[in-house]
């Protein structure tokens, strides 16, 4: 009988090592992962993103998650997810499509790994929120995770420390909440 994969979302403010950690975990467990869809999408635009673009990104996040849920794999690792997209809508556009909040409520996420801001922020063409904004957004992400009552653990440290901390949290999750 096929087991439902445990869903682990790697989240946090910009430049906190989410993409690296997501890929490390997926490689360690030999499973596919959901890359940062927003980055891939925005890098392909030849203009500034708009509300419809962000809603399209949210739809792609949901579709990819649903696709991977059909596979017979132990874990799904997602580089960010709808909570960051929800906050993005709120901060940039002042409104959120109603279906996003509904999708957040109905999706069973087993664990959020909240990447700490202890890594330096590195500018690139897609990043918008360094400095104080990075800390403010990190707190908003954490508040949203708590508001929606998701389990989360903070991962911090550099190099292999962050990865090892994430593995410990995943191991503890598996020991305390096996899913069938």
Phi and psi in degrees as GROMACS dihedral restraints (atoms count N, CA, C in turn):
[ dihedral_restraints ]
;  ai    aj    ak    al  type     phi  dphi    fc
    3     4     5     6     1   -69.2    20    10
    4     5     6     7     1   131.9    20    10
    6     7     8     9     1   -90.4    20    10
    7     8     9    10     1   147.8    20    10
    9    10    11    12     1   -74.9    20    10
   10    11    12    13     1   128.8    20    10
   12    13    14    15     1   -64.9    20    10
   13    14    15    16     1   144.2    20    10
   15    16    17    18     1   -78.0    20    10
   16    17    18    19     1   135.5    20    10
   18    19    20    21     1  -103.8    20    10
   19    20    21    22     1   122.0    20    10
   21    22    23    24     1  -123.0    20    10
   22    23    24    25     1   120.9    20    10
   24    25    26    27     1  -103.3    20    10
   25    26    27    28     1   128.4    20    10
   27    28    29    30     1   -97.8    20    10
   28    29    30    31     1   118.9    20    10
   30    31    32    33     1  -136.9    20    10
   31    32    33    34     1   174.5    20    10
   33    34    35    36     1   142.3    20    10
   34    35    36    37     1   175.6    20    10
   36    37    38    39     1   -65.7    20    10
   37    38    39    40     1   174.8    20    10
   39    40    41    42     1   -60.4    20    10
   40    41    42    43     1   145.3    20    10
   42    43    44    45     1    61.0    20    10
   43    44    45    46     1    43.1    20    10
   45    46    47    48     1  -114.4    20    10
   46    47    48    49     1    13.0    20    10
   48    49    50    51     1    86.1    20    10
   49    50    51    52     1    18.1    20    10
   51    52    53    54     1   -60.6    20    10
   52    53    54    55     1   -49.5    20    10
   54    55    56    57     1   -64.2    20    10
   55    56    57    58     1   -42.7    20    10
   57    58    59    60     1   -62.2    20    10
   58    59    60    61     1   -47.5    20    10
   60    61    62    63     1   -65.2    20    10
   61    62    63    64     1   -41.6    20    10
   63    64    65    66     1   -58.5    20    10
   64    65    66    67     1   -48.3    20    10
   66    67    68    69     1   -65.9    20    10
   67    68    69    70     1   -40.4    20    10
   69    70    71    72     1   -59.8    20    10
   70    71    72    73     1   -45.6    20    10
   72    73    74    75     1   -65.5    20    10
   73    74    75    76     1   -44.3    20    10
   75    76    77    78     1   -61.6    20    10
   76    77    78    79     1   -42.8    20    10
   78    79    80    81     1   -65.2    20    10
   79    80    81    82     1   -41.3    20    10
   81    82    83    84     1   -60.2    20    10
   82    83    84    85     1   -44.0    20    10
   84    85    86    87     1   -92.3    20    10
   85    86    87    88     1    -0.3    20    10
   87    88    89    90     1    56.1    20    10
   88    89    90    91     1    51.7    20    10
   90    91    92    93     1  -130.9    20    10
   91    92    93    94     1   156.1    20    10
   93    94    95    96     1   -70.5    20    10
   94    95    96    97     1   164.0    20    10
   96    97    98    99     1  -139.7    20    10
   97    98    99   100     1   164.9    20    10
   99   100   101   102     1   -97.3    20    10
  100   101   102   103     1   114.3    20    10
  102   103   104   105     1   -73.9    20    10
  103   104   105   106     1   174.7    20    10
  105   106   107   108     1   -69.8    20    10
  106   107   108   109     1    97.5    20    10
  108   109   110   111     1   -65.0    20    10
  109   110   111   112     1   -38.7    20    10
  111   112   113   114     1   -60.3    20    10
  112   113   114   115     1   -44.7    20    10
  114   115   116   117     1   -59.9    20    10
  115   116   117   118     1   -50.5    20    10
  117   118   119   120     1   -59.2    20    10
  118   119   120   121     1   -42.2    20    10
  120   121   122   123     1   -66.0    20    10
  121   122   123   124     1   -50.3    20    10
  123   124   125   126     1   -68.3    20    10
  124   125   126   127     1   -35.0    20    10
  126   127   128   129     1   -62.3    20    10
  127   128   129   130     1   -25.3    20    10
  129   130   131   132     1   -85.7    20    10
  130   131   132   133     1   -13.0    20    10
  132   133   134   135     1   -74.8    20    10
  133   134   135   136     1   147.2    20    10
  135   136   137   138     1  -108.6    20    10
  136   137   138   139     1    27.1    20    10
  138   139   140   141     1  -155.8    20    10
  139   140   141   142     1   174.8    20    10
  141   142   143   144     1   -70.4    20    10
  142   143   144   145     1   139.6    20    10
  144   145   146   147     1   -65.8    20    10
  145   146   147   148     1   157.7    20    10
  147   148   149   150     1  -133.2    20    10
  148   149   150   151     1  -179.1    20    10
  150   151   152   153     1   -54.6    20    10
  151   152   153   154     1   -46.6    20    10
  153   154   155   156     1   -62.9    20    10
  154   155   156   157     1   -35.3    20    10
  156   157   158   159     1   -62.4    20    10
  157   158   159   160     1   -44.7    20    10
  159   160   161   162     1   -66.3    20    10
  160   161   162   163     1   -37.0    20    10
  162   163   164   165     1   -66.2    20    10
  163   164   165   166     1   -37.5    20    10
  165   166   167   168     1   -62.7    20    10
  166   167   168   169     1   -42.6    20    10
  168   169   170   171     1   -59.1    20    10
  169   170   171   172     1   -45.5    20    10
  171   172   173   174     1   -59.3    20    10
  172   173   174   175     1   -43.4    20    10
  174   175   176   177     1   -62.2    20    10
  175   176   177   178     1   -39.1    20    10
  177   178   179   180     1   -66.1    20    10
  178   179   180   181     1   -37.5    20    10
  180   181   182   183     1   -61.1    20    10
  181   182   183   184     1   -46.3    20    10
  183   184   185   186     1   -64.9    20    10
  184   185   186   187     1   -44.7    20    10
  186   187   188   189     1   -61.6    20    10
  187   188   189   190     1   -43.2    20    10
  189   190   191   192     1   -66.5    20    10
  190   191   192   193     1   -40.8    20    10
  192   193   194   195     1   -61.2    20    10
  193   194   195   196     1   -46.5    20    10
  195   196   197   198     1   -63.4    20    10
  196   197   198   199     1   -36.4    20    10
  198   199   200   201     1   -62.6    20    10
  199   200   201   202     1   -47.1    20    10
  201   202   203   204     1   -70.7    20    10
  202   203   204   205     1   -28.1    20    10
  204   205   206   207     1   -61.6    20    10
  205   206   207   208     1   -23.4    20    10
  207   208   209   210     1   -78.9    20    10
  208   209   210   211     1   -15.0    20    10
  210   211   212   213     1   -81.6    20    10
  211   212   213   214     1   153.2    20    10
  213   214   215   216     1   -90.6    20    10
  214   215   216   217     1    78.4    20    10
  216   217   218   219     1  -132.2    20    10
  217   218   219   220     1   154.1    20    10
  219   220   221   222     1   -76.0    20    10
  220   221   222   223     1   -30.0    20    10
  222   223   224   225     1  -138.3    20    10
  223   224   225   226     1   151.2    20    10
  225   226   227   228     1  -119.4    20    10
  226   227   228   229     1   123.6    20    10
  228   229   230   231     1  -107.6    20    10
  229   230   231   232     1   128.1    20    10
  231   232   233   234     1  -122.1    20    10
  232   233   234   235     1   125.3    20    10
  234   235   236   237     1   -80.1    20    10
  235   236   237   238     1    97.9    20    10
  237   238   239   240     1    70.5    20    10
  238   239   240   241     1   178.6    20    10
  240   241   242   243     1  -171.3    20    10
  241   242   243   244     1  -167.8    20    10
  243   244   245   246     1   -62.3    20    10
  244   245   246   247     1   -23.8    20    10
  246   247   248   249     1   -63.9    20    10
  247   248   249   250     1   -43.7    20    10
  249   250   251   252     1   -64.4    20    10
  250   251   252   253     1   -39.2    20    10
  252   253   254   255     1   -64.6    20    10
  253   254   255   256     1   -41.3    20    10
  255   256   257   258     1   -58.8    20    10
  256   257   258   259     1   -47.9    20    10
  258   259   260   261     1   -64.7    20    10
  259   260   261   262     1   -38.3    20    10
  261   262   263   264     1   -57.6    20    10
  262   263   264   265     1   -47.5    20    10
  264   265   266   267     1   -57.3    20    10
  265   266   267   268     1   -47.9    20    10
  267   268   269   270     1   -62.1    20    10
  268   269   270   271     1   -45.7    20    10
  270   271   272   273     1   -72.3    20    10
  271   272   273   274     1   -44.7    20    10
  273   274   275   276     1   -86.0    20    10
  274   275   276   277     1   -39.7    20    10
  276   277   278   279     1  -113.9    20    10
  277   278   279   280     1   -12.5    20    10
  279   280   281   282     1    74.2    20    10
  280   281   282   283     1    10.8    20    10
  282   283   284   285     1  -157.4    20    10
  283   284   285   286     1   157.5    20    10
  285   286   287   288     1  -131.9    20    10
  286   287   288   289     1   132.5    20    10
  288   289   290   291     1   -57.7    20    10
  289   290   291   292     1   132.9    20    10
  291   292   293   294     1   -57.0    20    10
  292   293   294   295     1   -33.0    20    10
  294   295   296   297     1   -64.7    20    10
  295   296   297   298     1   -24.0    20    10
  297   298   299   300     1   -68.8    20    10
  298   299   300   301     1   -45.4    20    10
  300   301   302   303     1   -61.9    20    10
  301   302   303   304     1   -40.1    20    10
  303   304   305   306     1   -61.9    20    10
  304   305   306   307     1   -42.9    20    10
  306   307   308   309     1   -65.3    20    10
  307   308   309   310     1   -39.9    20    10
  309   310   311   312     1   -60.6    20    10
  310   311   312   313     1   -45.9    20    10
  312   313   314   315     1   -63.7    20    10
  313   314   315   316     1   -38.0    20    10
  315   316   317   318     1   -88.3    20    10
  316   317   318   319     1   -15.9    20    10
  318   319   320   321     1   -84.8    20    10
  319   320   321   322     1   127.3    20    10
  321   322   323   324     1   -84.3    20    10
  322   323   324   325     1   102.2    20    10
  324   325   326   327     1  -100.1    20    10
  325   326   327   328     1   125.3    20    10
  327   328   329   330     1   -78.3    20    10
  328   329   330   331     1   -33.6    20    10
  330   331   332   333     1  -160.5    20    10
  331   332   333   334     1   134.7    20    10
  333   334   335   336     1  -100.5    20    10
  334   335   336   337     1   130.3    20    10
  336   337   338   339     1  -101.9    20    10
  337   338   339   340     1   108.5    20    10
  339   340   341   342     1   -91.2    20    10
  340   341   342   343     1   107.4    20    10
  342   343   344   345     1   -73.2    20    10
  343   344   345   346     1   124.3    20    10
  345   346   347   348     1   -68.0    20    10
  346   347   348   349     1   158.7    20    10
  348   349   350   351     1   -88.5    20    10
  349   350   351   352     1    25.3    20    10
  351   352   353   354     1   -80.7    20    10
  352   353   354   355     1    -3.6    20    10
  354   355   356   357     1   -91.8    20    10
  355   356   357   358     1   148.8    20    10
  357   358   359   360     1   -68.8    20    10
  358   359   360   361     1   144.7    20    10
  360   361   362   363     1   -75.5    20    10
  361   362   363   364     1   131.1    20    10
  363   364   365   366     1  -119.0    20    10
  364   365   366   367     1   121.0    20    10
  366   367   368   369     1   -67.5    20    10
  367   368   369   370     1   145.4    20    10
  369   370   371   372     1  -154.7    20    10
  370   371   372   373     1   170.7    20    10
  372   373   374   375     1   -61.7    20    10
  373   374   375   376     1   -18.9    20    10
  375   376   377   378     1   -97.3    20    10
  376   377   378   379     1   -25.8    20    10
  378   379   380   381     1   -75.6    20    10
  379   380   381   382     1   141.8    20    10
  381   382   383   384     1  -125.4    20    10
  382   383   384   385     1   -14.2    20    10
  384   385   386   387     1  -131.5    20    10
  385   386   387   388     1    76.4    20    10
  387   388   389   390     1   -92.7    20    10
  388   389   390   391     1  -171.1    20    10
  390   391   392   393     1    58.5    20    10
  391   392   393   394     1  -140.5    20    10
  393   394   395   396     1   -63.6    20    10
  394   395   396   397     1   -34.6    20    10
  396   397   398   399     1   -59.3    20    10
  397   398   399   400     1   -34.6    20    10
  399   400   401   402     1   -62.1    20    10
  400   401   402   403     1   -43.8    20    10
  402   403   404   405     1   -68.8    20    10
  403   404   405   406     1   -42.2    20    10
  405   406   407   408     1   -59.7    20    10
  406   407   408   409     1   -47.9    20    10
  408   409   410   411     1   -65.2    20    10
  409   410   411   412     1   -38.9    20    10
  411   412   413   414     1   -56.9    20    10
  412   413   414   415     1   -44.3    20    10
  414   415   416   417     1   -66.2    20    10
  415   416   417   418     1   -37.9    20    10
  417   418   419   420     1   -65.5    20    10
  418   419   420   421     1   -40.8    20    10
  420   421   422   423     1   -60.7    20    10
  421   422   423   424     1   -46.8    20    10
  423   424   425   426     1   -61.1    20    10
  424   425   426   427     1   -44.7    20    10
  426   427   428   429     1   -60.2    20    10
  427   428   429   430     1   -39.6    20    10
  429   430   431   432     1   -68.1    20    10
  430   431   432   433     1   -41.3    20    10
  432   433   434   435     1   -59.3    20    10
  433   434   435   436     1   -44.4    20    10
  435   436   437   438     1   -67.6    20    10
  436   437   438   439     1   -41.7    20    10
  438   439   440   441     1   -59.9    20    10
  439   440   441   442     1   -39.2    20    10
  441   442   443   444     1   -85.9    20    10
  442   443   444   445     1     4.2    20    10
  444   445   446   447     1    61.6    20    10
  445   446   447   448     1    39.4    20    10
  447   448   449   450     1   -89.1    20    10
  448   449   450   451     1   148.5    20    10
  450   451   452   453     1   -75.1    20    10
  451   452   453   454     1   137.8    20    10
  453   454   455   456     1  -148.3    20    10
  454   455   456   457     1   157.6    20    10
  456   457   458   459     1  -136.5    20    10
  457   458   459   460     1   142.1    20    10
  459   460   461   462     1   -86.9    20    10
  460   461   462   463     1   134.7    20    10
  462   463   464   465     1  -115.2    20    10
  463   464   465   466     1   136.0    20    10
  465   466   467   468     1  -141.5    20    10
  466   467   468   469     1   178.9    20    10
  468   469   470   471     1   100.3    20    10
  469   470   471   472     1   173.0    20    10
  471   472   473   474     1  -116.2    20    10
  472   473   474   475     1   168.9    20    10
  474   475   476   477     1    50.9    20    10
  475   476   477   478     1  -126.4    20    10
  477   478   479   480     1   -79.1    20    10
  478   479   480   481     1   -15.5    20    10
  480   481   482   483     1   -58.4    20    10
  481   482   483   484     1   -43.6    20    10
  483   484   485   486     1   -63.5    20    10
  484   485   486   487     1   -44.3    20    10
  486   487   488   489     1   -62.6    20    10
  487   488   489   490     1   -46.8    20    10
  489   490   491   492     1   -62.4    20    10
  490   491   492   493     1   -39.3    20    10
  492   493   494   495     1   -64.1    20    10
  493   494   495   496     1   -42.3    20    10
  495   496   497   498     1   -61.6    20    10
  496   497   498   499     1   -44.1    20    10
  498   499   500   501     1   -59.7    20    10
  499   500   501   502     1   -40.8    20    10
  501   502   503   504     1   -61.7    20    10
  502   503   504   505     1   -42.1    20    10
  504   505   506   507     1   -66.6    20    10
  505   506   507   508     1   -38.1    20    10
  507   508   509   510     1   -68.0    20    10
  508   509   510   511     1   -41.8    20    10
  510   511   512   513     1   -61.4    20    10
  511   512   513   514     1   -43.9    20    10
  513   514   515   516     1   -64.1    20    10
  514   515   516   517     1   -38.3    20    10
  516   517   518   519     1   -60.9    20    10
  517   518   519   520     1   -47.6    20    10
  519   520   521   522     1   -61.7    20    10
  520   521   522   523     1   -37.4    20    10
  522   523   524   525     1   -72.1    20    10
  523   524   525   526     1   -27.4    20    10
  525   526   527   528     1  -101.9    20    10
  526   527   528   529     1   -16.7    20    10
  528   529   530   531     1  -148.5    20    10
  529   530   531   532     1    65.9    20    10
  531   532   533   534     1   -65.1    20    10
  532   533   534   535     1   139.0    20    10
  534   535   536   537     1  -114.7    20    10
  535   536   537   538     1   144.3    20    10
